[in-house]
Structures are given as structure tokens and as C-alpha cells.
């Protein structure tokens, strides 16, 4: 017979999984949901559509040394950008073809591909073209005088707007010919392929001005102002141009560089949030949908942090279905990133997007083509690798913070027994726990690797788990997890805390 007394300590396990990304719509003390758990911080990591926290991709240096203001692909693995130093803004390609001092310091640059040539422009500056070998001034005399701030392409025409003194006008080139805009044409010209202009002054409310332009679908030109948008149907035949009356867009755009095509949608940034321009379910009407309600306060804070909202830019990663928004801070060295990860459509409707932030490389612009995502940084261009790439590259350190976890009761203290992290990959997870008053209650370091497989809870059916003793007392606590010294694909699937239930 045993002389030892039987110890029967009752306990329960609270599991947190199915992470849903950032949520600033509620207070940090009111976000404890368990399943579908929202996060207070998700930096250099994102939540995928399965609810896993995935460390962001690493980056490999590509080219350039100076801060990059604007970046664009002009072919597979071929890039050109605008970089800045104390002398001015220079245009450079990955082939090291340079046009020095194209614009003054501080100039905002945009670009477009047209007729197999790359075009750069800036408000008050000249329009430049690049054919892969030579940079040169565009040959249109009208553009030399007008010096537009924005360009795009639609229906075989180069489109220009943001013209000083003509803030409500859009000028379209002759079909397949960027050397002839409306003011370059003979007034008696009757060719239906000639260049033309659109003035939206009497189509918008108030004294707004054009803040961005973009092609949409096959033949639509979207003209944004601060508070609304106007859509035209464009045809190579100038006599077929018409205002699209099926669109009623009452949400404007704050930055031309934030406008990105995402499948059949057009994503852009307004003062209030991220919006998607798309067709209604009936396929006849067009409208906008707010995508960022869950991070409304965070988004507004990021917009306020930028000296000029027109400097905000974005890129859409088609392969990963991620919309990256860059918020350059004063001084030009620091840039904050907000990422919206789109989810596949759910059976019962559209699944909400997941949001995360990023500080990796202080990326301030980007470009995507043929599976290659490139960031422009204060130190040149970086090729962003696949999330499971284990090659030698600069690896981000991910930080994740939960909201305050109550484990049920809002009035009783809890005594923990163990902490389990469900994770996969290779690296180290540093864990910290803080109470409601900001006091550090405990910390630990968990090494994860692909070869180990620790004990598991029957109530938490996740394959790879790391259980550690964890004896702390609190009313509510928030947990911070930092992924360091990692390589390859690193995922955090869930977090489980065993609580004594005396």
C-alpha cells in the first residue's frame, strides 16, 4: 500500500487559436474570444485564412544604395525606380541606366507602362520615358508644358492628370502614341483615334480636385477626387467615350500611389480606410466596400503619422493575395506598413480580411510582377522571398501580442500551471506575460524545430505542441510572443494555458 496521499488538482485548459489578425475596434480588455482570437500586435507576421500566425517572408538585397521613393517592374525581373539623395531625385534601372537629377528633392513620382515603354512623371516635373536602355524626355510638347502628377493607361491610351492649374482635367493620348495629347493635335483633326480631354469640374460636388486615376476592368477610367470618384467608359474611338451612370462612388482617394488592381476589384486608400471598388452582385451597378472596419482606429492613426497623405503608396501581391500599404514617416528613414490579407470566399459569404503590420526593412514602396514582390527601402531594392524559403537572406523578427486574457471570470484571480504553444518550423519563440498594470509576470524561451514533438492536450488537437511549466497568478494578462532566430516557414497555430480550478 502506498504511503503517499493522493493529490487531485482540478484544472481547465483555455485554448486560443484560429487567429483573426489585428482588431482595434474594441478595447484590449474586451477581445478575449478564444476561437477566432484577435490580436493587439501582429508585426512582421500575418494571419493566413486558416487562422495560423505566419512569420513574414525574408528579403534578399537586389540593387541600389539610396532611398527608393517609387518602384515599378517593366519586365520579368526588370525594375526601374526613383531614388533620392541631397542632390535630387534620380531615375535608375536594375541595368544601372541612370537619369540623374530628374526632379528636385522631395518630389512625388508616379509611373506607368505604355506601348512597351516605361514612363515616369511628377507634378510640376517633366515626363520621362525608358525603353530598357535609354532615359529621355517624352516628345509630347503638351506634356512638357502641363507636367502632370499622375499617369495610367486605359484602352491603348496614356492618361495624365494632376496638372497644375487644370486640377479637374484628365488628358488622354492618341491611341498607341504617347507623343500626341489633345493639345498636340491639330484643332481640325477628325481622326477618331486622336487624343482627347475630360473635365469633371461639373460632375463633382464642391471644389474638389483629382487625387488619382486608374484603369479598371477592360475599358473603364476611374477618376478619383478627395470625396468621390467618376467613372468613364473609354474606347479607342473618341466618339464612344461616355460617363458611366451605373457607378455612384461617394468615397474618394487620398493617394494615387495607393490604387491597385486586385483581381476584379480596385483597392485604394481613403481618409477613412481601405476600400474596394467592385461590381454589385447583379453585375450592373458599381460601388465601394469598406475593408478595414476592424482596424479603423489603427488606420486613422497611421494616416495621421504621414506628413503628407499623398505619399502613402501600396502594392498588391497577387500570389499571396496581400495588399501592402506603406506609410512613410517624417525624416524618410522609417516607414510603417499595414498589410491586408484577403481570404478565399467562404461558402456562406465573403470572409473578413486579416490585418497585420510590418517594420521589416522600413519598406516604403513596392512592385509585383510574375510572382516577384520587390520592396523599395532606404537602402535599395529587396526581393521578397517565399515564406518557406530557407536560403540566405535577411529574416524579419515577428512580434505578436494577445489582448488581455480573462479565462472566464472578470473578478477572480487565476493560477496557471502550464503554457503550451502549438507551432511548427525552426526558430525560437520568446514569451512574455504582463498583467493589467503592465507588470512583467514571467518570461520563457521556447525552441521549436521540425524534429521534436512534445506532449499534447486531448482538448487541443494540434500536432506539434510545446508544453512548459508556467506558474503565475493574475486577474487578466496579455502574452507577447517574439519569433527570433528563425528560418524557413514558421507558424504559430495556437496557445493553450492550463488554469488551476480549485
DRENDORO-448590 format. One line per field, with one value per residue (C-alpha): y, z, x. Coordinates in steps of 0.25 Angstrom, whole numbers. Each point is the difference from the previous one (the first is absolute). Layout:
DRENDORO-448590
north = Y | ...;
up = Z | ...;
east = X | ...;
This chain:
DRENDORO-448590
north = 0 | 14 | 9 | 12 | 9 | 1 | 14 | 3 | 15 | 3 | 9 | 5 | 3 | 13 | 0 | 11 | -3 | 4 | 14 | 11 | 10 | 14 | 6 | 15 | 1 | -4 | 2 | -9 | -5 | -4 | -9 | -14 | -9 | -13 | -5 | 10 | 8 | 14 | 6 | 14 | -1 | -9 | 6 | -6 | -12 | -2 | -9 | -9 | -4 | -13 | 9 | -3 | 11 | -1 | 8 | 9 | -3 | 3 | 9 | 0 | 12 | 3 | 13 | 15 | 7 | 13 | 1 | -4 | 9 | -8 | -14 | -7 | -12 | 2 | -15 | -13 | 2 | 14 | 12 | 15 | 10 | 14 | 2 | 12 | 7 | 14 | 4 | -4 | -12 | -9 | -10 | -14 | -14 | -13 | 0 | 13 | 9 | 14 | 13 | 9 | 12 | -3 | 7 | 9 | -6 | -4 | -2 | -10 | -10 | -9 | -9 | -8 | -10 | 4 | -6 | -8 | 12 | 5 | 14 | 8 | 13 | 10 | 12 | 12 | -9 | -6 | -13 | -10 | -13 | -12 | -11 | -9 | 7 | 15 | 10 | 12 | 11 | -3 | 6 | 6 | 15 | 1 | -9 | 9 | 12 | -7 | -9 | -9 | -7 | -13 | -10 | -13 | -8 | -4 | -5 | 2 | 15 | 6 | 8 | 12 | 9 | 8 | 11 | 13 | 10 | -10 | -8 | -6 | -4 | -13 | -1 | -13 | -2 | -4 | -16 | -7 | 14 | 7 | 11 | 6 | 5 | 9 | 13 | -6 | -4 | 9 | 7 | -4 | -15 | -9 | -14 | -7 | -6 | 14 | 5 | 6 | 6 | -2 | 11 | -5 | 14 | 0 | -15 | 1 | 7 | 12 | 5 | -14 | -3 | -13 | -8 | -13 | -7 | -15 | -9 | -10 | -13 | 1 | 13 | 9 | 12 | 3 | 15 | 2 | 13 | 2 | -4 | -8 | -6 | 1 | -12 | 1 | -10 | 2 | -6 | 2 | 8 | 13 | 2 | -12 | 5 | 2 | 2 | -13 | 3 | -13 | 4 | 8 | 1 | 9 | -4 | 8 | -4 | 7 | -5 | -4 | -10 | -8 | -4 | -15 | -10 | -13 | -10 | 6 | 11 | 13 | 3 | 14 | 8 | 11 | 9 | -10 | -14 | -10 | -1 | -10 | 5 | -11 | -4 | -3 | -15 | 3 | 4 | 13 | 10 | 4 | 4 | 1 | -9 | 3 | -11 | 6 | 2 | -9 | 8 | 14 | 7 | -6 | 4 | 14 | 1 | -5 | 11 | 11 | -5 | 3 | 15 | 0 | -11 | 1 | -7 | -13 | -11 | -15 | -12 | -13 | -13 | -9 | -13 | 2 | 9 | 10 | 16 | 7 | 14 | 9 | 12 | 7 | 8 | 14 | -1 | -10 | -11 | -7 | -5 | -8 | -11 | -5 | -13 | -5 | -15 | -4 | -13 | -10 | 2 | -8 | -9 | 10 | 13 | 8 | -3 | 12 | 4 | -1 | 12 | 1 | 10 | 0 | 7 | -9 | 7 | 13 | -3 | 13 | -5 | -13 | -6 | -14 | -8 | -14 | -5 | 9 | 10 | 11 | 10 | 14 | 4 | 11 | -9 | -5 | -11 | -13 | -13 | -6 | -15 | -11 | -1 | -15 | 4 | -4 | 7 | 10 | 13 | 11 | -6 | 8 | -1 | -2 | 5 | -4 | 5 | -5 | 9 | -2 | -15 | -2 | -15 | 2 | 8 | 15 | 1 | -13 | -1 | -12 | -9 | -6 | -14 | -1 | 7 | -7 | 6 | -7 | 3 | -5 | 4 | 3 | 11 | 6 | 6 | 9 | 2 | 11 | 1 | 14 | 3 | 11 | 10 | -3 | -8 | -12 | -13 | -9 | -4 | -12 | -4 | -12 | -6 | -6 | -10 | -9 | -13 | 1 | -3 | 3 | -4 | 4 | 3 | -8 | 12 | 8 | -9 | 6 | -8 | 7 | 6 | 5 | -1 | 7 | 2 | 14 | 4 | 14 | 7 | 11 | 5 | 2 | 0 | 3 | -9 | 5 | -10 | 3 | -9 | 2 | -8 | -7 | -6 | -5 | -1 | 4 | -1 | 1 | -8 | 2 | 4 | -8 | 4 | -10 | 6 | -6 | -1 | -2;
up = 0 | -4 | 12 | -9 | 0 | -13 | -6 | -9 | -5 | -10 | -11 | -13 | -14 | -7 | -15 | -9 | -15 | -13 | 1 | -8 | -1 | 6 | 6 | 5 | 0 | 15 | 12 | 4 | 12 | -9 | -10 | 7 | -9 | -1 | -13 | -11 | 9 | -4 | 3 | 5 | -7 | -12 | -5 | -11 | 0 | -6 | 3 | -12 | -4 | 9 | 12 | 2 | 3 | -10 | 0 | -12 | -11 | 0 | -10 | -8 | -5 | -14 | -5 | 4 | 11 | 2 | 6 | -10 | -2 | -11 | -6 | -12 | -9 | -15 | -3 | 7 | 11 | -7 | 9 | 0 | 11 | 5 | 11 | 8 | 6 | 4 | -15 | -5 | -4 | -10 | -10 | 0 | -6 | 5 | -12 | 7 | -11 | 7 | -3 | 11 | 7 | -8 | 11 | 12 | 14 | 6 | -13 | 0 | -12 | -7 | -12 | -11 | -11 | -14 | -13 | 5 | 6 | 15 | 3 | 13 | 4 | 11 | 3 | -6 | -6 | -14 | -5 | -3 | -7 | 0 | -10 | 8 | -5 | -1 | 9 | -7 | 0 | -5 | -14 | 3 | 0 | 8 | 11 | 1 | 3 | 8 | 9 | 6 | 13 | -3 | -12 | -3 | -12 | -6 | -13 | -7 | 5 | 10 | 9 | 8 | 12 | 11 | -9 | 7 | -3 | -6 | 12 | -5 | -14 | -5 | -13 | -9 | -10 | -15 | -1 | 1 | 0 | 12 | -8 | -3 | 10 | -2 | -1 | -9 | -10 | -12 | 4 | -13 | 2 | -2 | 2 | 11 | 6 | 3 | 14 | 9 | 13 | 11 | 10 | 13 | 6 | -2 | 4 | 14 | 12 | 6 | -4 | 0 | -9 | -6 | 10 | -8 | -13 | -4 | -10 | 4 | -7 | -15 | -4 | 13 | 4 | 15 | 4 | 15 | 8 | 15 | 2 | -11 | -14 | -14 | -10 | -15 | -11 | -9 | -14 | -11 | -7 | 7 | -4 | 8 | 13 | 11 | 14 | 7 | 7 | 7 | 10 | 13 | 7 | 12 | 6 | -5 | 0 | 7 | -8 | -14 | 3 | 9 | -11 | -4 | -9 | 8 | -9 | -4 | 11 | 1 | 14 | 5 | 13 | 4 | 13 | 7 | -4 | -11 | -11 | -11 | -13 | -6 | -7 | 8 | 0 | -11 | -9 | -4 | 10 | 6 | 14 | 11 | 12 | 13 | 3 | 13 | 10 | 10 | 0 | -2 | 12 | -4 | -15 | 4 | 9 | -11 | -10 | 11 | 2 | -15 | -3 | -13 | -2 | -15 | 3 | 4 | -10 | -2 | -7 | -2 | 1 | -10 | 4 | 15 | -1 | 9 | -2 | 7 | 3 | 4 | 9 | -1 | 13 | 1 | -3 | -11 | 8 | 7 | -7 | 6 | -8 | 1 | -7 | -3 | -3 | -8 | 2 | -10 | -1 | 11 | -3 | 7 | -5 | 0 | 11 | 7 | -3 | 10 | 3 | 5 | 1 | -5 | 3 | -7 | -8 | 1 | -13 | -6 | -14 | -8 | -13 | -4 | -14 | -4 | 15 | 4 | 11 | 2 | 11 | -2 | 13 | 6 | -5 | -14 | -5 | 7 | -7 | 10 | 0 | 2 | 15 | 0 | -7 | 9 | -9 | 6 | 1 | 10 | 9 | 8 | 15 | 2 | 12 | 4 | 12 | 5 | 7 | 15 | 2 | 11 | 0 | 4 | 12 | 1 | 15 | 4 | 0 | -8 | 3 | -12 | -1 | -14 | -13 | -13 | -14 | -12 | -11 | -12 | -7 | 6 | 9 | 14 | 6 | 11 | 9 | 10 | 9 | 5 | 10 | -1 | 6 | -10 | 10 | -5 | 6 | -7 | -13 | -7 | -12 | -9 | -11 | -11 | -10 | -10 | 7 | 14 | 3 | 15 | 8 | -5 | 7 | -5 | 0 | -9 | -12 | -6 | -5 | 5 | 14 | 10 | 15 | 11 | 15 | 2 | 14 | 0 | 7 | -7 | -2 | -14 | -9 | -14 | -6 | -10 | -9 | -8 | -11 | -1 | -6 | -9 | -14 | -11 | 3 | 15 | 4 | 14 | -1 | 15 | 14 | 12 | 15 | 11 | 11 | 14 | 4 | 15;
east = 0 | 5 | 3 | -1 | -13 | -8 | 1 | -12 | 2 | -11 | 4 | -6 | 7 | -3 | 4 | 2 | 0 | -6 | 7 | -7 | 10 | 0 | -12 | 0 | -16 | -1 | 8 | 12 | -8 | -12 | 6 | 2 | -8 | 8 | -3 | 1 | 10 | 3 | 14 | 5 | 13 | 4 | 13 | 8 | -10 | -14 | -12 | -3 | -14 | 1 | 3 | 14 | 11 | 10 | 13 | 2 | 10 | 14 | 7 | 12 | 8 | -2 | 6 | 1 | 6 | -8 | -14 | -11 | -12 | -7 | 2 | -6 | 2 | 2 | 2 | 2 | 11 | 3 | -3 | 2 | -2 | 2 | 10 | 4 | 12 | 4 | 2 | -14 | -9 | 7 | -6 | 7 | -2 | 5 | 9 | 7 | -5 | -1 | -7 | 6 | -8 | -13 | -8 | 3 | 1 | -13 | -7 | -11 | 2 | -10 | 1 | -7 | 3 | -5 | 4 | 11 | 7 | 0 | -4 | 3 | -6 | -1 | -9 | 7 | 11 | 2 | -5 | 12 | 0 | 9 | 1 | 9 | 12 | -2 | -6 | -6 | -10 | -14 | -2 | -13 | 0 | -13 | 6 | 12 | -9 | -10 | 9 | -10 | 0 | -6 | 0 | -7 | -5 | -13 | -5 | 13 | 2 | 9 | -8 | 5 | -6 | 4 | 4 | 4 | -11 | -9 | -3 | -14 | 5 | 5 | 8 | 0 | 11 | -3 | -2 | 14 | 7 | 5 | 6 | -14 | -9 | -12 | 8 | 10 | -11 | -4 | -13 | -6 | 4 | -12 | 6 | -8 | 13 | 5 | 3 | -10 | -3 | -11 | -4 | -7 | -2 | -15 | -1 | 5 | -5 | 7 | 14 | 7 | 11 | 6 | 8 | 2 | -3 | -1 | -4 | -11 | -6 | 3 | -5 | -2 | 7 | -2 | 3 | 1 | -2 | 1 | -14 | -5 | 3 | -5 | 1 | 1 | -2 | 12 | 1 | 11 | -11 | 0 | -15 | -4 | 5 | -11 | -3 | -3 | -13 | -1 | 11 | -3 | 14 | -1 | 13 | 13 | 14 | 12 | 11 | 2 | 11 | -9 | -9 | 2 | -8 | -3 | -7 | -13 | 1 | 7 | 6 | 3 | 2 | -9 | 0 | -9 | 6 | 3 | -11 | -3 | -6 | -8 | -13 | -12 | -6 | -9 | 12 | -7 | 4 | 13 | 3 | 11 | 1 | 8 | 10 | 7 | -11 | 7 | 12 | -7 | 8 | 13 | -1 | -4 | 12 | 9 | -6 | 3 | 14 | 4 | 4 | -8 | -10 | 3 | 13 | -8 | 3 | -4 | 2 | -8 | 6 | -8 | 6 | -2 | -13 | 6 | -2 | 12 | -1 | 12 | 0 | 13 | 3 | 7 | 15 | -1 | 7 | -12 | -12 | -12 | -7 | -15 | -3 | -14 | 0 | -12 | -7 | -6 | -15 | -8 | -12 | -9 | 5 | 13 | 10 | 6 | 14 | 11 | 9 | 14 | 12 | 14 | 13 | 9 | 11 | -8 | -6 | -7 | -5 | -1 | -3 | -5 | 1 | 1 | 1 | 11 | -3 | 10 | 1 | 7 | 7 | 9 | 12 | -4 | -10 | -2 | -6 | -10 | 1 | -11 | -4 | 6 | 13 | 12 | 11 | 10 | -8 | -4 | -10 | -11 | -2 | -15 | -8 | -14 | -7 | -14 | -10 | -3 | -4 | -10 | -2 | -15 | -1 | 1 | 2 | 8 | 15 | 5 | 12 | 6 | 7 | 6 | 1 | -1 | 4 | -5 | 11 | 8 | 12 | 14 | 4 | -2 | -13 | 3 | -13 | -3 | -12 | -5 | -12 | -10 | 9 | 12 | 8 | 8 | -5 | 9 | 8 | 6 | 7 | -5 | 8 | -8 | 5 | -6 | 6 | -7 | -14 | -3 | -13 | -13 | -14 | -12 | -8 | 10 | 1 | 12 | 12 | 12 | 0 | 10 | -5 | 8 | -2 | -7 | -3 | -5 | -12 | -9 | -14 | 3 | 13 | 4 | 11 | 11 | 7 | 12 | 5 | 15 | 12 | -10 | 2 | -10 | -15 | -3 | -15 | -7 | -12 | -5 | 2 | -5 | 0 | -3 | -7 | -2 | -14 | 0;
